[in-house]
Amino acid sequence: MQARAWLWLGLMVIGGTLAACVPARQPTADEIVAQMQQAEAQVKDYHAVVETVLTTPDGGERAFVQEIWRKAPDLLRAELKEGPAGMVGQVTVFDGERVWFYDPHFNRVQILPVEAPFQLPQREMEAAMWATVEELLREGTANYLAEEAVAGRKAHKVQLIPRPGTDLFTALGGEPMTVWIDQEHARRLRMDIPLAGGGHYTLQYRAIEYNIGLPDSLFQFTPLLGAEAVPEEARVKVPVVKRTDLAEAQRAIGFPLLLPAYLPTGMSFVEARVVEGGGSVTLIYAGDEGSLTITEARAMGVGLPDIGQEISLRGTTARLQRQGDRFLSLRWQEGGLVIFVSGTIPEEEALEIARSMK
C-alpha cells in the first residue's frame, strides 16, 4: 500500500495552476483563466524539489521530498528522495503513453496505462488537487491576502473559500484552503489544504527552475537488469467510484443502507458515491452551517483503529475523534458493516445523526 501511495503522491504534484488575484482589482473568472493559460503556455519544462506533509487527525505526520522533472505537454519523472525508509528511491516515469513505477527495494517495476494514475483514491485529495481553474473559481471565492516569497520566487498568497454544497466544500470540510502562486509562471508553489475527515495536507516547492531544456531521454525508463515486471493482470486496479442518488445506490450495493432519520436544520442530501462492486458507499450531505459524509462498507474482518475516545453508541463501542472543540469523526461496526461519520458539524449533532440511522 505504501508503494502505491507514493505513486499517487508523485503524480499529484503535477496539477495545474490556480488563478492569481491581484491586489488592485478582483479579476473576473474569464480574465483569470486567460492569464493562467497564457502563463502556463510559456513554461516548456521545469525541474523542482517538492516537500509534501500529511498530518493525520491524531497529530501524526508523514513527510516526503520528491525531485520532479516535467516537460510539456505531459512528460514526467519523479523520484522520492526523503520519506519512509521502505519508500525512498522509488521512481515514477510517464513517457506520454504509460506510467512506469519502479521500487528499488523489491527491484520491481509496474507498467500502468495512462488513465490509471489520474484517479486518486481519496476524494478530498482529488477535489483540492485536480480541480481546474474554472472548477476552483466556480466552487469557491478567491481572496487575495498578500505577496510572499516561496522557493525564492515572488508569489501571490490567495485564500479560496469553498461554497456550501460543492465538492470542494465537502472535500475541505467547509474550511478555506490557501495557495501561493508564482507571479511569473502561475504555478502553485505552495498549498495548505485542510481535510474533511480531519488532518491537514501541505505541499511546498523548495526549489524550482523553468525552461532549462530537459531532454526527452530523461522520460524514458529502462528497468535495471533482473528487475521483475509486474504483469498487467496482477496489478491492483483503482476502483471506479460512481456518483448517484439514494435509490440507485441502494440497488448497487450488496447490503441494506442505514440512513439518518435526523439531519440538522438546513442540511440535505447531495449525492451518493458507490465504489465499483458495491462494497462501500459514501453519502454526502451539506447545508449552510456545515457538511457531513457517511461511509458504510463491509467490515471484511478489519477492526477499527484504536484512535479517539471510546464511547457507547447503538449498543456497541464507537470511536470519537475531536480536534480542540471541533468534531472530526465517529466510527463503529454494526451488522457486518464499518460505518464512518465525519463532517464540520457540532459533536452533539453528529451523535444525534448516528443514533437516528436506520
PECORGI-V56684 format. One record per residue. BURIAL is 1 if it has 24 or more other C-alpha atoms within 12 Angstrom, else 0. Layout:
{{BURIAL} {BURIAL}}
//
This chain:
{{0} {0} {1} {1} {1} {1} {1} {1} {1} {1} {1} {1} {1} {1} {1} {1} {1} {1} {1} {1} {1} {1} {0} {0} {0} {0} {0} {0} {1} {0} {0} {1} {1} {0} {1} {1} {1} {0} {1} {1} {0} {0} {1} {0} {1} {1} {1} {1} {1} {1} {1} {1} {1} {1} {0} {1} {1} {0} {0} {0} {0} {1} {1} {1} {1} {1} {1} {1} {1} {1} {1} {1} {0} {1} {1} {1} {1} {1} {1} {1} {1} {0} {1} {0} {0} {0} {1} {1} {1} {1} {1} {1} {1} {1} {1} {0} {0} {1} {1} {1} {1} {1} {1} {1} {0} {0} {0} {1} {1} {1} {1} {1} {0} {0} {0} {1} {1} {1} {1} {1} {1} {1} {1} {1} {1} {1} {1} {1} {1} {1} {1} {0} {1} {1} {1} {1} {1} {1} {1} {1} {1} {1} {1} {1} {0} {0} {0} {0} {0} {1} {1} {0} {1} {0} {1} {1} {1} {1} {1} {1} {1} {1} {1} {1} {1} {1} {1} {1} {1} {1} {1} {1} {1} {1} {1} {1} {1} {1} {1} {1} {1} {1} {1} {1} {1} {1} {1} {1} {1} {1} {1} {1} {1} {1} {1} {1} {1} {1} {1} {1} {1} {1} {1} {1} {1} {0} {1} {1} {1} {1} {0} {0} {0} {0} {0} {0} {0} {0} {1} {0} {1} {0} {0} {0} {0} {0} {0} {0} {1} {0} {0} {0} {0} {0} {0} {0} {0} {0} {0} {0} {1} {1} {0} {0} {0} {1} {0} {0} {1} {1} {0} {1} {1} {0} {0} {1} {1} {1} {1} {1} {0} {0} {1} {1} {0} {0} {1} {1} {1} {1} {1} {1} {1} {1} {1} {0} {0} {1} {1} {1} {1} {1} {1} {1} {1} {1} {1} {0} {1} {1} {1} {1} {1} {1} {1} {1} {1} {1} {0} {0} {0} {0} {0} {0} {0} {0} {0} {1} {0} {0} {0} {0} {1} {0} {0} {0} {0} {1} {1} {1} {1} {1} {0} {0} {0} {1} {1} {1} {1} {1} {1} {1} {1} {1} {0} {0} {1} {1} {1} {1} {1} {1} {1} {1} {1} {1} {1} {0} {1} {1} {1} {0} {1} {1} {1} {0} {0} {0}}
//
